[in-house]
Amino acid sequence: MNHWNLQARLTLAACLLAFVVVALGAFTRLVDAGLGCPDWPGCYGQLLWPNSETEIQTAEQLFPDAPVDTDKTWPEMVHRYFAGTLGLAVLGLAVLAVRGSTKDDQSGPRKLPIFLVGLVIVQALFGMWTVTLKLWPQVVTLHLLGGFSTLALLWLLFLRYRRNSIATADENRTVNLAGLRRLAIVGLIVVVVQIALGGWTSSNYAALACIDFPTCHGELLPEADFAQGFNITQSVGPNYLGGLMDNDARTAIHLSHRLGALVVCVISLLLAALLWRTGTRAKKSLALVLVAVLVLQVVLGITNILAALPLAVAVIHNGVGAVLLLVMVTINYHLQSQRVESRSIVENNNNYQKPTTSVSAELS
């Protein structure tokens, strides 16, 4: 038990680090520092970033087409170093998971930590391609999704290490959770899709395509080019800093993100209501947390529009989006773990009754 408590604490620390990496990634995008360093993994050929006049002169000689902007170099490199530290932490978790489990002891998860190592490696590649492909929106969006996925899977790993405190047998006998589980899965899917839409909005600089709310350009259905807005065959090569789409295409992306937010709200509120109706303390708590996070995220999204994307609000909006994802992961894990425990209880009862039946037959 002490071993798994230690694993849980280390995983939680890695999860917090992943959250910081996601927030730093959002900050880097929002201050247009994605190309603050024209090379990878260093910055202008240095381990850190050019700071002194001599270092800046040397850097600009090496990269004459990329003048040094110190306001953009440090966010990019700080993000990279935190991401690198996260990679080492995930590798450490995988090593501990493999060494802590044996063929005779399958109580601890091993496949998930190993998968996370592979995911982090892919994330590093996407980080490199983000720079070498000059902020190609497809790569930037996938890089963002990879960061959120890493965070969500680390949180799932933490929940698995702490699984004994997630569900109770008393709640398993309270309600039929089949429909609730299906709705929770739908809720998780729509949140992931909404995060992807948010990434596409950010990578194509469409957050300010509409500056009024609830209308857009004074209309509920303004002119929008959805075909161009969601054209994923954009050519590789141009510098996508600032975006290359026209206004109608960006309007289509922005409207899609708004529609996605509406779908998330409807599904999440319905899920929260059903969780509350179960009457169990744990599910009521999850329902309250879900509603609170959802309301905060909606307020932040509207503030981003009406206040013209303040940096602090935009970064927090990304962070709360990550929290909403973790809440959905928690709800799904809570419901799925109860189904597993219910099956175990039934199987144990059946196994217990079989010997009794045999003894009764012998006595008769």
Backbone torsions as a table, in degrees:
resi	resn	phi	psi	omega
1	MET	NA	-41.0	178.7
2	ASN	-62.7	-35.7	179.3
3	HIS	-60.9	-46.6	-177.0
4	TRP	-72.7	-30.4	174.3
5	ASN	-62.6	-40.3	177.6
6	LEU	-64.5	-44.5	177.9
7	GLN	-59.7	-41.2	-179.8
8	ALA	-62.8	-43.1	-179.2
9	ARG	-65.9	-42.3	178.7
10	LEU	-65.3	-39.4	178.8
11	THR	-66.4	-39.7	177.7
12	LEU	-62.9	-40.0	177.4
13	ALA	-62.6	-42.2	177.7
14	ALA	-64.9	-35.8	178.7
15	CYS	-64.7	-43.1	177.3
16	LEU	-63.3	-38.8	177.2
17	LEU	-64.8	-40.3	177.7
18	ALA	-63.2	-36.7	178.0
19	PHE	-64.3	-41.1	177.3
20	VAL	-62.8	-40.4	179.0
21	VAL	-63.3	-41.7	177.6
22	VAL	-61.9	-44.2	179.8
23	ALA	-65.1	-41.4	178.2
24	LEU	-65.5	-36.6	176.6
25	GLY	-62.5	-41.4	177.7
26	ALA	-64.3	-43.9	179.0
27	PHE	-61.1	-42.1	-179.6
28	THR	-62.1	-43.3	178.4
29	ARG	-65.1	-43.5	-172.4
30	LEU	-71.1	-25.7	176.8
31	VAL	-95.9	13.4	177.3
32	ASP	57.5	39.7	-178.5
33	ALA	-103.4	13.4	-178.5
34	GLY	-60.8	-28.2	175.9
35	LEU	-113.6	27.9	178.8
36	GLY	-61.5	-27.9	173.4
37	CYS	-120.6	120.0	-175.0
38	PRO	-76.2	-7.4	-179.6
39	ASP	-122.7	175.9	-178.7
40	TRP	-151.9	138.5	7.8
41	PRO	-90.4	-7.1	178.3
42	GLY	-83.0	-168.3	179.7
43	CYS	-134.3	108.2	-174.9
44	TYR	56.9	36.9	177.8
45	GLY	79.5	8.5	-178.8
46	GLN	-114.3	159.3	178.4
47	LEU	-70.5	-36.2	177.9
48	LEU	-103.0	-113.3	176.7
49	TRP	-151.1	152.5	-179.6
50	PRO	-61.8	132.0	-177.7
51	ASN	-130.2	-47.0	179.5
52	SER	-79.1	165.5	-179.5
53	GLU	-61.5	-39.3	179.2
54	THR	-64.3	-44.1	179.3
55	GLU	-64.0	-39.0	-179.9
56	ILE	-67.1	-42.1	178.2
57	GLN	-62.3	-43.7	178.1
58	THR	-63.1	-41.8	-179.4
59	ALA	-63.1	-42.8	-178.3
60	GLU	-71.8	-23.7	173.1
61	GLN	-71.7	-36.9	178.5
62	LEU	-73.1	-34.2	-178.1
63	PHE	-128.8	75.3	-175.7
64	PRO	-63.8	-22.1	-179.2
65	ASP	-91.0	3.5	-178.0
66	ALA	-134.8	82.3	179.3
67	PRO	-58.1	143.7	-177.8
68	VAL	-73.9	128.2	173.2
69	ASP	-122.0	101.0	-173.6
70	THR	-63.2	-21.4	177.1
71	ASP	-72.7	-13.2	-178.6
72	LYS	-115.1	-18.1	-179.7
73	THR	-73.4	-44.1	-175.2
74	TRP	-68.3	-38.3	177.3
75	PRO	-61.3	-40.0	-179.7
76	GLU	-63.6	-45.3	-176.7
77	MET	-74.2	-35.5	175.9
78	VAL	-61.5	-42.4	177.3
79	HIS	-61.2	-43.1	-179.3
80	ARG	-63.8	-41.3	-177.6
81	TYR	-70.4	-37.4	175.2
82	PHE	-66.3	-40.3	177.8
83	ALA	-63.6	-40.5	177.1
84	GLY	-63.2	-40.6	176.8
85	THR	-63.0	-39.6	176.9
86	LEU	-61.7	-40.9	178.3
87	GLY	-59.6	-42.7	177.5
88	LEU	-65.4	-38.1	179.1
89	ALA	-65.0	-41.8	178.9
90	VAL	-65.1	-40.7	176.6
91	LEU	-60.8	-41.9	177.9
92	GLY	-62.5	-40.9	177.6
93	LEU	-62.2	-40.0	179.4
94	ALA	-64.9	-42.7	179.0
95	VAL	-62.4	-43.9	179.4
96	LEU	-65.1	-37.5	-179.9
97	ALA	-65.9	-41.3	-179.5
98	VAL	-70.5	-43.4	-178.9
99	ARG	-72.0	-28.5	-177.0
100	GLY	-84.0	-9.4	180.0
101	SER	-116.4	144.5	176.7
102	THR	-127.2	175.1	179.4
103	LYS	-62.9	-26.9	179.9
104	ASP	-89.4	-6.6	-178.0
105	ASP	-132.5	97.9	-178.7
106	GLN	-105.5	18.9	-175.2
107	SER	-72.1	-21.7	-177.7
108	GLY	-104.4	143.4	178.8
109	PRO	-69.0	135.1	177.5
110	ARG	-121.0	-38.1	-175.7
111	LYS	-65.0	-40.7	-177.8
112	LEU	-64.1	-46.8	176.5
113	PRO	-60.0	-38.7	178.8
114	ILE	-66.8	-41.0	176.9
115	PHE	-61.2	-38.3	179.6
116	LEU	-62.5	-35.1	176.5
117	VAL	-61.0	-45.9	177.7
118	GLY	-61.9	-40.3	179.7
119	LEU	-63.8	-41.4	179.4
120	VAL	-64.2	-37.6	177.5
121	ILE	-63.8	-43.9	177.0
122	VAL	-62.2	-39.4	177.8
123	GLN	-60.8	-39.5	177.9
124	ALA	-62.8	-39.6	177.7
125	LEU	-64.2	-42.4	177.9
126	PHE	-65.1	-34.3	175.1
127	GLY	-62.5	-40.8	177.1
128	MET	-65.6	-45.9	-178.6
129	TRP	-66.1	-29.2	176.4
130	THR	-56.9	-38.6	179.8
131	VAL	-81.2	-50.6	-174.2
132	THR	-67.7	-28.8	177.7
133	LEU	-96.9	10.7	171.4
134	LYS	56.7	54.6	174.5
135	LEU	62.7	36.6	174.4
136	TRP	-55.1	121.5	-171.6
137	PRO	-53.9	-37.2	179.4
138	GLN	-60.7	-44.0	-179.3
139	VAL	-70.2	-41.7	179.9
140	VAL	-60.9	-43.3	-180.0
141	THR	-65.7	-43.9	178.7
142	LEU	-65.9	-34.6	177.0
143	HIS	-64.4	-41.1	177.3
144	LEU	-64.4	-44.8	179.1
145	LEU	-62.7	-36.7	177.6
146	GLY	-64.0	-38.7	177.7
147	GLY	-64.8	-44.4	178.1
148	PHE	-65.4	-37.5	179.0
149	SER	-64.9	-42.1	177.9
150	THR	-60.1	-45.1	178.5
151	LEU	-61.5	-46.8	-177.2
152	ALA	-64.4	-40.4	-178.7
153	LEU	-71.7	-34.5	174.2
154	LEU	-64.2	-39.7	177.6
155	TRP	-65.2	-40.8	176.5
156	LEU	-61.6	-40.7	177.8
157	LEU	-62.5	-41.1	176.8
158	PHE	-61.0	-43.7	179.5
159	LEU	-63.4	-36.3	179.9
160	ARG	-68.2	-37.4	176.7
161	TYR	-67.5	-29.5	-179.7
162	ARG	-102.4	22.0	-170.3
163	ARG	-60.7	-27.7	-177.0
164	ASN	-67.4	-17.9	-179.2
165	SER	-105.9	7.3	-176.0
166	ILE	-86.1	-46.9	-174.8
167	ALA	-125.2	157.2	178.3
168	THR	-125.4	151.5	-178.4
169	ALA	-64.7	-31.4	-179.2
170	ASP	-61.0	-39.3	-178.9
171	GLU	-71.0	-27.5	-178.8
172	ASN	-62.2	-27.1	-176.8
173	ARG	-96.5	6.9	-173.5
174	THR	-84.9	-49.8	-172.8
175	VAL	-141.6	163.1	172.4
176	ASN	-84.6	116.5	-171.5
177	LEU	-100.8	6.0	-174.4
178	ALA	-58.5	-50.3	-180.0
179	GLY	-65.0	-37.1	179.9
180	LEU	-66.0	-38.7	177.6
181	ARG	-62.8	-43.4	179.9
182	ARG	-62.7	-42.7	179.2
183	LEU	-65.5	-37.1	178.7
184	ALA	-63.9	-38.9	177.6
185	ILE	-64.5	-42.7	176.8
186	VAL	-60.9	-42.4	178.8
187	GLY	-60.4	-41.8	178.2
188	LEU	-63.8	-41.9	-179.1
189	ILE	-63.9	-44.9	-177.3
190	VAL	-68.3	-31.5	176.1
191	VAL	-66.9	-41.8	178.0
192	VAL	-63.4	-42.9	177.9
193	VAL	-62.4	-40.0	179.4
194	GLN	-66.0	-37.3	175.8
195	ILE	-63.5	-40.8	177.7
196	ALA	-63.0	-40.9	176.4
197	LEU	-63.9	-37.9	177.1
198	GLY	-64.2	-40.1	176.9
199	GLY	-64.5	-41.6	178.3
200	TRP	-65.6	-37.8	176.7
201	THR	-62.8	-45.2	-178.6
202	SER	-67.9	-45.2	-175.0
203	SER	-69.7	-21.1	177.4
204	ASN	-105.5	10.2	175.1
205	TYR	54.9	48.8	-177.9
206	ALA	-107.7	7.6	-177.4
207	ALA	-62.5	-30.5	-179.1
208	LEU	-107.4	23.0	177.0
209	ALA	-66.2	-28.5	174.0
210	CYS	-124.3	126.8	-177.1
211	ILE	-111.3	10.9	175.9
212	ASP	-127.4	160.4	-177.5
213	PHE	-151.0	137.1	8.1
214	PRO	-83.6	-6.4	177.9
215	THR	-82.6	173.9	176.4
216	CYS	-135.4	117.0	-173.0
217	HIS	59.1	32.9	178.1
218	GLY	78.4	6.0	-178.5
219	GLU	-130.7	151.9	175.0
220	LEU	-75.1	-33.7	178.8
221	LEU	-127.8	78.2	-179.3
222	PRO	-72.9	169.3	177.9
223	GLU	-65.6	129.7	-176.1
224	ALA	-147.6	146.0	-179.0
225	ASP	-112.4	90.1	-176.9
226	PHE	-71.6	-33.4	-179.8
227	ALA	-62.1	-43.8	179.2
228	GLN	-76.8	-35.9	-178.8
229	GLY	-63.3	-31.7	-179.4
230	PHE	-115.4	34.4	174.2
231	ASN	-80.9	107.0	-177.0
232	ILE	-92.2	9.8	179.3
233	THR	-103.7	26.0	177.9
234	GLN	-58.0	141.6	-175.2
235	SER	-69.6	148.8	175.8
236	VAL	-90.0	135.4	177.7
237	GLY	138.3	-49.3	179.6
238	PRO	-65.9	159.2	173.4
239	ASN	-83.7	116.2	-175.1
240	TYR	-91.7	9.9	176.6
241	LEU	-61.7	121.5	-176.7
242	GLY	91.8	-13.5	178.2
243	GLY	84.2	152.0	-179.0
244	LEU	-119.6	-3.1	-178.1
245	MET	-78.5	154.9	177.7
246	ASP	-81.6	176.3	-173.1
247	ASN	-64.0	-39.7	-178.5
248	ASP	-65.2	-37.1	178.4
249	ALA	-67.8	-41.8	179.0
250	ARG	-68.3	-34.2	176.2
251	THR	-62.2	-40.0	178.5
252	ALA	-62.2	-41.8	179.2
253	ILE	-64.8	-45.5	-179.0
254	HIS	-61.6	-45.0	179.6
255	LEU	-63.5	-37.5	178.8
256	SER	-64.3	-38.2	178.0
257	HIS	-66.6	-38.3	176.5
258	ARG	-64.5	-44.7	179.1
259	LEU	-62.5	-40.1	177.1
260	GLY	-61.2	-38.8	177.8
261	ALA	-62.7	-39.4	178.6
262	LEU	-63.9	-43.1	178.8
263	VAL	-63.2	-43.6	178.5
264	VAL	-60.0	-42.0	-180.0
265	CYS	-62.2	-46.7	-178.0
266	VAL	-62.7	-49.8	-178.7
267	ILE	-64.4	-42.9	-177.3
268	SER	-66.2	-42.4	179.6
269	LEU	-66.5	-39.2	176.4
270	LEU	-64.0	-42.7	178.4
271	LEU	-62.6	-42.8	179.5
272	ALA	-63.2	-40.3	179.7
273	ALA	-63.8	-41.9	179.9
274	LEU	-70.1	-37.2	175.1
275	LEU	-61.3	-41.7	-179.4
276	TRP	-65.1	-37.9	-177.2
277	ARG	-68.5	-18.2	178.5
278	THR	-64.3	-26.6	177.2
279	GLY	82.3	-2.2	180.0
280	THR	-87.6	147.7	-174.4
281	ARG	-62.7	-45.1	-177.3
282	ALA	-62.4	-43.8	-178.2
283	LYS	-71.5	-34.2	174.8
284	LYS	-63.2	-40.9	178.3
285	SER	-63.1	-43.4	177.9
286	LEU	-62.9	-38.1	178.7
287	ALA	-63.2	-44.2	179.6
288	LEU	-64.1	-43.1	178.8
289	VAL	-63.3	-43.2	179.7
290	LEU	-59.5	-47.1	-179.1
291	VAL	-65.5	-42.1	-179.0
292	ALA	-62.5	-46.5	-179.8
293	VAL	-65.6	-40.3	-179.9
294	LEU	-62.5	-46.4	-179.7
295	VAL	-62.1	-44.1	179.2
296	LEU	-60.8	-42.3	-178.6
297	GLN	-65.4	-39.5	178.7
298	VAL	-65.4	-43.3	179.1
299	VAL	-61.8	-42.6	179.3
300	LEU	-65.3	-40.0	178.9
301	GLY	-62.7	-44.3	178.8
302	ILE	-65.9	-40.0	177.8
303	THR	-60.8	-39.8	177.4
304	ASN	-56.8	-39.6	-178.3
305	ILE	-72.2	-53.4	-172.8
306	LEU	-72.0	-27.7	-178.8
307	ALA	-101.2	10.7	176.0
308	ALA	63.0	46.7	171.3
309	LEU	58.7	63.1	173.4
310	PRO	-61.7	140.2	-173.9
311	LEU	-57.6	-49.9	-177.1
312	ALA	-61.9	-43.6	-179.2
313	VAL	-65.1	-41.4	-179.2
314	ALA	-64.6	-40.8	178.4
315	VAL	-65.8	-43.5	178.8
316	ILE	-63.8	-36.8	178.0
317	HIS	-59.0	-42.2	175.7
318	ASN	-63.9	-43.2	-179.3
319	GLY	-64.6	-42.6	179.3
320	VAL	-68.5	-31.9	173.2
321	GLY	-60.0	-39.9	176.6
322	ALA	-65.2	-39.9	178.4
323	VAL	-64.2	-40.6	178.2
324	LEU	-60.2	-40.9	176.5
325	LEU	-61.0	-44.0	-179.8
326	LEU	-65.4	-35.1	176.8
327	VAL	-64.0	-42.8	178.3
328	MET	-64.5	-39.9	177.5
329	VAL	-62.8	-41.8	-179.7
330	THR	-63.6	-44.4	179.5
331	ILE	-61.5	-46.2	179.8
332	ASN	-63.6	-42.4	179.5
333	TYR	-64.6	-42.0	179.7
334	HIS	-58.4	-46.9	-177.6
335	LEU	-71.7	-41.8	-179.3
336	GLN	-68.3	-38.1	179.8
337	SER	-66.5	-32.4	177.0
338	GLN	-67.0	-36.3	178.1
339	ARG	-64.5	-41.6	178.5
340	VAL	-63.6	-43.6	-179.3
341	GLU	-66.8	-35.1	178.7
342	SER	-63.4	-42.9	178.1
343	ARG	-62.5	-39.8	-179.8
344	SER	-63.6	-39.9	179.9
345	ILE	-64.2	-43.1	179.5
346	VAL	-63.2	-45.5	-179.6
347	GLU	-62.9	-40.8	179.2
348	ASN	-65.1	-38.8	178.0
349	ASN	-64.9	-41.2	178.7
350	ASN	-64.2	-43.2	179.5
351	ASN	-65.2	-32.7	179.8
352	TYR	-72.0	-33.8	-176.3
353	GLN	-77.7	-27.0	-176.8
354	LYS	-61.3	-49.6	178.7
355	PRO	-60.9	-35.5	180.0
356	THR	-62.1	-41.8	179.7
357	THR	-64.2	-40.8	-179.5
358	SER	-65.0	-43.1	179.8
359	VAL	-63.6	-39.8	-180.0
360	SER	-64.3	-38.4	179.9
361	ALA	-65.4	-40.7	179.8
362	GLU	-64.5	-39.9	-178.9
363	LEU	-67.2	-33.1	-179.3
364	SER	-74.7	NA	NA
